[in-house]
Amino acid sequence: MTPGILLIFDMDGVLVDVTDSYRQAIIQTVRHFAGFPITNSLIQDFKNQGGWNDDWALTFHIIHESGVDVGYDTVVRQFQKFFRGENGYDGLIQNERWIAKPGLFDRLSRSHRLSVFTGRLHEEAEVTLNRYAPGVFRPVIGTDDVSEPKPSPAGINRIRAGLPLKRVIYVGDTVDDARCAQAAKVSFIGVAGPQTPRRAETVQALEHLGAMAVIESINDIEAML
Ligand SMILES: [Mg+2]
């Protein structure tokens, strides 16, 4: 039997379709403070540049660049109000869509170890993982669990440190994810869904950063292993 692979997954855009949740929270928060609409393509342009993995920082940047003088904390509070809603669960977070088809992680976990390194806060990652795939991913590392966010390899290194598996693949959808894998010296599989704005550019950017493959969905991953 071949030794298993340590598969580390990014969450947003990989395990979860966030078009109507996080990405929508960026759009609504910009409109709230700056008064104008932005498109999903604009958000994708920033993601493809790299350095904009953090949705709060990106939202603040767009508002600030438009000339509106509002503090970072105020922007984050409003973003979270849209995203989490009044009681923490009834905001845009409700619109998340779990991408994996039933059985995928059961099959993968028979031969491989599954883990998560996400730019989400640990608690926001757990809310979603407990809802759709409780107990499947160990450990789960959020952005507040490490000293440096992506593209720093801190999260990947922390997961690897506790496990003996030699072969490691990080699965992500952004330029920062690919850079994170490069910095950690592990393999990278890119995900670019058919609906990704600027899909061709995104695929090219991920390949340029060393992706061993770019797949349309996490449901296609088994053929790559
Ligand atoms: Mg992502």
Residues whose N, C-alpha, C, O or C-beta is under 5 A from the ligand:
A	BS01	MG	D10 M11 D12 G13 D173
